[in-house]
Structure formats: structure tokens, C-alpha cells
Amino acid sequence: MKLLGHTITLDYPLLPVKKKTIINTINPHSYCISKQDKVFESALRESTVLLPDGIGIVWAAKVINGQKIHKIAGYDIFIYAMQYLESKKGSCFFLGASKKTLNAITQKLAQEFPNVKVNTFSPPFKPVFSTKESNIMCQKANSFRPEIIFVGMTAPKQEKWVYQYKDDLNAEIICSIGAVFDFYAGTVKRPNKFWIKLGLEWLPRFFKEPRRLARRNLISTPKFILEVICFKILGRGILKK
């Protein structure tokens, strides 16, 4: 489905895949950021699978296309992928986050998905990686030969990094899932199902971290709403590229 110039995938990808598959998600905030960051926009546009991770995207699909779709969060695609790997005794690699978080993920996966082979690597915590650092990251992942690489380095850094190095990564699926690393590890608590079902998963997160999430909820959200209205009325957006 075409939405605001992006091709949105409305269903989970079919597994196994027939070619290298890049999975990303889009929400109102990432859409607004992409209008200021051409590399990020290209990374989203050229995703093999781009999932609607945000109630704002669901709303936009209804307003612009008259189509009812369902939100597919990064956490949803992560659990779906792990269930697939468990069924075939597959392997995955986690790239990103701290060693503490990765250790917690590994321990939890050993209990919930015991048939999946898992390895991890924690890269330096910095805004941009050097070529040498990126090559090491690719080598760490490739040496394990995983079927799926999960990348969790926050948006838009993770999507841009995968976009730049996807040809150097030897995996069937490369999936950028950001906060899912912390959610699954338990270092950050995901809002309960009550808020998720209401489409208000963002609200308790905002109350807990208002300063960090202020730009996302107080600036990007109004911009996105205006963008959708302009697409509906004018047939084009107004956010500058």
C-alpha cells in the first residue's frame, strides 16, 4: 500500500524469504525525521518490508486510502521471527545495545526459544561508526552465519547503518527493531496490553520519559497530522525535504 509516498507492508513477511530481506518500521516520528534526512528516507523507501509501527500510520491509512490496517510493532515482528527460528532450529545475531542488555536477552531466549542458536555483539556507543568499527561489526555477525540479524541502535542510526552495510552482511533477514532489545531484556518496561489495544502505547512511555520523548510526541505528531490532512486535501505533503 502506498502511504505518504512510502510503500507500507500490511502483513508479516512470508518466511522463509527468497532473497535478502531488510525489515524496517515506520511511525509518525520517523516519517517526520525522514523529511529532514535524505539517507534515512532512502533507507525506509528501499526497505524490502516496511511495517506500520504506530497508531498514526493506521489513522493515516484510513484518512488517505480509506483502508483499515493494523499496527505491527517491532516487538510483534521480533516474536514472530523468533517463533519461526524456533520451529526450524535456526540462528540469529543481536547487534547493538549494552553487554548487560545482550546478556539478559540471551538468558531469556535460552528459556523461551531453546532451539535457536544466538550470538551478540555490543558496538561502541556513539552517533556515527567509523569504517573500521563498522567492518568489525559486519565480521562479528558474519562469522556466526545467522539467518536473521536483529539491529538495535535506535532510529535513524540503525536504519541508516543497515542501508549502508546491507551488502556486507550475510544474513537472509536484517531487521531493525530499536527499543525491542530493551523491552525483551526487561531493562525498559513495555506498556501493558491495555494501552497497546487502545493504540495508546506511546502515552505511558511519554509520561515516564517526557523530556526524551517530547520531540516525538509534541512536535512530530502535530506535524504528521497536518501532513496527512494536506495529503487528503491537496494530494501532497507540505513537510520540507
Contacts in CASP RR format, 6 or more apart in sequence:
PFRMAT RR
TARGET T0000
AUTHOR 0000-0000-0000
METHOD contacts of the structure
MODEL  1
MKLLGHTITLDYPLLPVKKKTIINTINPHSYCISKQDKVFESALRESTVL
LPDGIGIVWAAKVINGQKIHKIAGYDIFIYAMQYLESKKGSCFFLGASKK
TLNAITQKLAQEFPNVKVNTFSPPFKPVFSTKESNIMCQKANSFRPEIIF
VGMTAPKQEKWVYQYKDDLNAEIICSIGAVFDFYAGTVKRPNKFWIKLGL
EWLPRFFKEPRRLARRNLISTPKFILEVICFKILGRGILKK
1 7 0 8 1.000
1 8 0 8 1.000
1 10 0 8 1.000
1 61 0 8 1.000
1 65 0 8 1.000
1 67 0 8 1.000
1 69 0 8 1.000
2 8 0 8 1.000
2 65 0 8 1.000
3 52 0 8 1.000
3 57 0 8 1.000
3 60 0 8 1.000
3 61 0 8 1.000
3 64 0 8 1.000
3 65 0 8 1.000
4 31 0 8 1.000
4 60 0 8 1.000
4 64 0 8 1.000
4 227 0 8 1.000
4 228 0 8 1.000
4 231 0 8 1.000
4 237 0 8 1.000
5 45 0 8 1.000
6 26 0 8 1.000
6 31 0 8 1.000
6 44 0 8 1.000
6 45 0 8 1.000
6 50 0 8 1.000
7 45 0 8 1.000
7 50 0 8 1.000
8 26 0 8 1.000
8 50 0 8 1.000
8 51 0 8 1.000
8 52 0 8 1.000
8 57 0 8 1.000
8 61 0 8 1.000
8 69 0 8 1.000
9 49 0 8 1.000
9 50 0 8 1.000
9 51 0 8 1.000
10 52 0 8 1.000
10 69 0 8 1.000
10 70 0 8 1.000
10 72 0 8 1.000
12 72 0 8 1.000
12 77 0 8 1.000
12 80 0 8 1.000
13 21 0 8 1.000
13 23 0 8 1.000
13 48 0 8 1.000
13 49 0 8 1.000
13 173 0 8 1.000
15 81 0 8 1.000
15 84 0 8 1.000
16 172 0 8 1.000
17 172 0 8 1.000
17 173 0 8 1.000
19 48 0 8 1.000
20 48 0 8 1.000
20 166 0 8 1.000
20 171 0 8 1.000
20 172 0 8 1.000
20 173 0 8 1.000
20 174 0 8 1.000
21 48 0 8 1.000
21 49 0 8 1.000
21 172 0 8 1.000
21 173 0 8 1.000
21 174 0 8 1.000
22 46 0 8 1.000
22 47 0 8 1.000
22 48 0 8 1.000
22 49 0 8 1.000
22 162 0 8 1.000
22 163 0 8 1.000
22 166 0 8 1.000
22 173 0 8 1.000
22 174 0 8 1.000
22 175 0 8 1.000
23 47 0 8 1.000
23 48 0 8 1.000
23 49 0 8 1.000
23 51 0 8 1.000
23 77 0 8 1.000
23 173 0 8 1.000
23 174 0 8 1.000
23 175 0 8 1.000
23 176 0 8 1.000
24 43 0 8 1.000
24 44 0 8 1.000
24 47 0 8 1.000
24 49 0 8 1.000
24 50 0 8 1.000
24 51 0 8 1.000
24 159 0 8 1.000
24 162 0 8 1.000
24 175 0 8 1.000
24 176 0 8 1.000
25 50 0 8 1.000
25 51 0 8 1.000
25 52 0 8 1.000
25 53 0 8 1.000
25 72 0 8 1.000
25 73 0 8 1.000
25 74 0 8 1.000
25 77 0 8 1.000
25 176 0 8 1.000
25 177 0 8 1.000
26 44 0 8 1.000
26 50 0 8 1.000
26 51 0 8 1.000
26 52 0 8 1.000
26 53 0 8 1.000
26 57 0 8 1.000
27 52 0 8 1.000
27 53 0 8 1.000
27 54 0 8 1.000
27 56 0 8 1.000
27 57 0 8 1.000
28 54 0 8 1.000
28 56 0 8 1.000
28 57 0 8 1.000
28 60 0 8 1.000
28 220 0 8 1.000
28 221 0 8 1.000
28 223 0 8 1.000
28 224 0 8 1.000
29 215 0 8 1.000
29 216 0 8 1.000
29 220 0 8 1.000
29 221 0 8 1.000
29 224 0 8 1.000
30 40 0 8 1.000
30 44 0 8 1.000
30 155 0 8 1.000
30 156 0 8 1.000
31 57 0 8 1.000
31 220 0 8 1.000
31 224 0 8 1.000
31 227 0 8 1.000
32 219 0 8 1.000
32 220 0 8 1.000
32 223 0 8 1.000
32 224 0 8 1.000
32 227 0 8 1.000
32 239 0 8 1.000
33 40 0 8 1.000
33 155 0 8 1.000
33 156 0 8 1.000
33 220 0 8 1.000
34 40 0 8 1.000
34 41 0 8 1.000
34 44 0 8 1.000
34 156 0 8 1.000
35 41 0 8 1.000
35 239 0 8 1.000
35 240 0 8 1.000
35 241 0 8 1.000
36 240 0 8 1.000
36 241 0 8 1.000
37 156 0 8 1.000
37 160 0 8 1.000
38 241 0 8 1.000
39 160 0 8 1.000
39 163 0 8 1.000
40 155 0 8 1.000
40 156 0 8 1.000
40 159 0 8 1.000
40 160 0 8 1.000
41 241 0 8 1.000
42 163 0 8 1.000
43 156 0 8 1.000
43 159 0 8 1.000
43 160 0 8 1.000
43 162 0 8 1.000
43 163 0 8 1.000
44 50 0 8 1.000
44 159 0 8 1.000
46 163 0 8 1.000
51 72 0 8 1.000
51 74 0 8 1.000
51 77 0 8 1.000
52 58 0 8 1.000
52 61 0 8 1.000
52 69 0 8 1.000
52 70 0 8 1.000
52 71 0 8 1.000
52 72 0 8 1.000
53 71 0 8 1.000
53 72 0 8 1.000
53 73 0 8 1.000
53 74 0 8 1.000
54 71 0 8 1.000
54 73 0 8 1.000
54 199 0 8 1.000
54 202 0 8 1.000
55 71 0 8 1.000
55 199 0 8 1.000
55 200 0 8 1.000
55 201 0 8 1.000
55 202 0 8 1.000
56 221 0 8 1.000
56 224 0 8 1.000
57 69 0 8 1.000
57 71 0 8 1.000
58 69 0 8 1.000
58 70 0 8 1.000
58 71 0 8 1.000
59 228 0 8 1.000
60 224 0 8 1.000
60 228 0 8 1.000
60 231 0 8 1.000
61 67 0 8 1.000
61 68 0 8 1.000
61 69 0 8 1.000
62 68 0 8 1.000
62 69 0 8 1.000
63 228 0 8 1.000
63 229 0 8 1.000
63 232 0 8 1.000
64 228 0 8 1.000
64 231 0 8 1.000
64 232 0 8 1.000
71 199 0 8 1.000
73 196 0 8 1.000
73 201 0 8 1.000
74 177 0 8 1.000
74 178 0 8 1.000
74 180 0 8 1.000
75 177 0 8 1.000
75 180 0 8 1.000
75 183 0 8 1.000
75 184 0 8 1.000
75 190 0 8 1.000
77 175 0 8 1.000
77 177 0 8 1.000
78 150 0 8 1.000
78 175 0 8 1.000
78 177 0 8 1.000
78 180 0 8 1.000
78 184 0 8 1.000
81 92 0 8 1.000
81 148 0 8 1.000
81 150 0 8 1.000
81 173 0 8 1.000
81 175 0 8 1.000
82 92 0 8 1.000
82 109 0 8 1.000
82 112 0 8 1.000
82 113 0 8 1.000
82 116 0 8 1.000
83 113 0 8 1.000
85 91 0 8 1.000
85 92 0 8 1.000
85 113 0 8 1.000
85 115 0 8 1.000
85 116 0 8 1.000
85 147 0 8 1.000
85 148 0 8 1.000
86 113 0 8 1.000
86 114 0 8 1.000
86 115 0 8 1.000
86 116 0 8 1.000
89 115 0 8 1.000
89 116 0 8 1.000
89 117 0 8 1.000
90 115 0 8 1.000
90 116 0 8 1.000
90 117 0 8 1.000
90 147 0 8 1.000
91 116 0 8 1.000
91 117 0 8 1.000
91 118 0 8 1.000
91 119 0 8 1.000
91 144 0 8 1.000
91 145 0 8 1.000
91 146 0 8 1.000
91 147 0 8 1.000
91 148 0 8 1.000
92 116 0 8 1.000
92 117 0 8 1.000
92 118 0 8 1.000
92 146 0 8 1.000
92 147 0 8 1.000
92 148 0 8 1.000
92 149 0 8 1.000
92 150 0 8 1.000
93 118 0 8 1.000
93 119 0 8 1.000
93 120 0 8 1.000
93 121 0 8 1.000
93 140 0 8 1.000
93 141 0 8 1.000
93 144 0 8 1.000
93 146 0 8 1.000
93 148 0 8 1.000
93 149 0 8 1.000
93 150 0 8 1.000
93 171 0 8 1.000
94 102 0 8 1.000
94 105 0 8 1.000
94 106 0 8 1.000
94 118 0 8 1.000
94 119 0 8 1.000
94 120 0 8 1.000
94 121 0 8 1.000
94 150 0 8 1.000
94 152 0 8 1.000
94 181 0 8 1.000
95 120 0 8 1.000
95 121 0 8 1.000
95 123 0 8 1.000
95 137 0 8 1.000
95 140 0 8 1.000
95 141 0 8 1.000
95 149 0 8 1.000
95 150 0 8 1.000
95 151 0 8 1.000
95 152 0 8 1.000
95 153 0 8 1.000
96 102 0 8 1.000
96 120 0 8 1.000
96 121 0 8 1.000
96 122 0 8 1.000
96 123 0 8 1.000
96 151 0 8 1.000
96 152 0 8 1.000
96 153 0 8 1.000
96 181 0 8 1.000
97 105 0 8 1.000
97 122 0 8 1.000
97 152 0 8 1.000
97 153 0 8 1.000
97 181 0 8 1.000
97 182 0 8 1.000
97 185 0 8 1.000
98 122 0 8 1.000
98 125 0 8 1.000
99 122 0 8 1.000
100 187 0 8 1.000
101 181 0 8 1.000
101 182 0 8 1.000
101 185 0 8 1.000
101 187 0 8 1.000
102 120 0 8 1.000
102 121 0 8 1.000
102 122 0 8 1.000
102 181 0 8 1.000
102 185 0 8 1.000
104 185 0 8 1.000
104 186 0 8 1.000
104 187 0 8 1.000
105 118 0 8 1.000
105 120 0 8 1.000
105 181 0 8 1.000
105 184 0 8 1.000
105 185 0 8 1.000
106 118 0 8 1.000
106 120 0 8 1.000
108 184 0 8 1.000
108 185 0 8 1.000
109 116 0 8 1.000
109 118 0 8 1.000
110 118 0 8 1.000
117 146 0 8 1.000
119 144 0 8 1.000
119 146 0 8 1.000
121 137 0 8 1.000
121 140 0 8 1.000
121 141 0 8 1.000
123 129 0 8 1.000
123 133 0 8 1.000
123 136 0 8 1.000
123 137 0 8 1.000
123 153 0 8 1.000
124 133 0 8 1.000
127 157 0 8 1.000
128 157 0 8 1.000
129 137 0 8 1.000
129 161 0 8 1.000
134 161 0 8 1.000
134 164 0 8 1.000
134 165 0 8 1.000
135 168 0 8 1.000
137 165 0 8 1.000
138 165 0 8 1.000
138 168 0 8 1.000
138 169 0 8 1.000
141 149 0 8 1.000
141 169 0 8 1.000
141 170 0 8 1.000
141 171 0 8 1.000
142 168 0 8 1.000
142 169 0 8 1.000
142 170 0 8 1.000
145 170 0 8 1.000
146 171 0 8 1.000
147 171 0 8 1.000
147 172 0 8 1.000
147 173 0 8 1.000
148 171 0 8 1.000
148 172 0 8 1.000
148 173 0 8 1.000
148 174 0 8 1.000
148 175 0 8 1.000
149 169 0 8 1.000
149 171 0 8 1.000
149 173 0 8 1.000
149 174 0 8 1.000
149 175 0 8 1.000
150 175 0 8 1.000
150 177 0 8 1.000
150 180 0 8 1.000
150 181 0 8 1.000
151 158 0 8 1.000
151 161 0 8 1.000
151 162 0 8 1.000
151 174 0 8 1.000
151 175 0 8 1.000
151 176 0 8 1.000
151 177 0 8 1.000
151 178 0 8 1.000
152 158 0 8 1.000
152 176 0 8 1.000
152 177 0 8 1.000
152 178 0 8 1.000
152 180 0 8 1.000
152 181 0 8 1.000
153 161 0 8 1.000
153 176 0 8 1.000
153 178 0 8 1.000
154 178 0 8 1.000
154 179 0 8 1.000
155 176 0 8 1.000
155 178 0 8 1.000
158 176 0 8 1.000
158 178 0 8 1.000
159 176 0 8 1.000
162 169 0 8 1.000
162 174 0 8 1.000
162 176 0 8 1.000
166 174 0 8 1.000
179 188 0 8 1.000
182 188 0 8 1.000
183 189 0 8 1.000
183 190 0 8 1.000
190 201 0 8 1.000
191 200 0 8 1.000
191 201 0 8 1.000
191 203 0 8 1.000
191 204 0 8 1.000
191 205 0 8 1.000
195 201 0 8 1.000
195 203 0 8 1.000
195 204 0 8 1.000
202 213 0 8 1.000
202 216 0 8 1.000
202 217 0 8 1.000
205 213 0 8 1.000
206 213 0 8 1.000
206 216 0 8 1.000
206 217 0 8 1.000
223 239 0 8 1.000
226 238 0 8 1.000
227 237 0 8 1.000
227 238 0 8 1.000
227 239 0 8 1.000
230 236 0 8 1.000
230 237 0 8 1.000
230 238 0 8 1.000
231 237 0 8 1.000
END
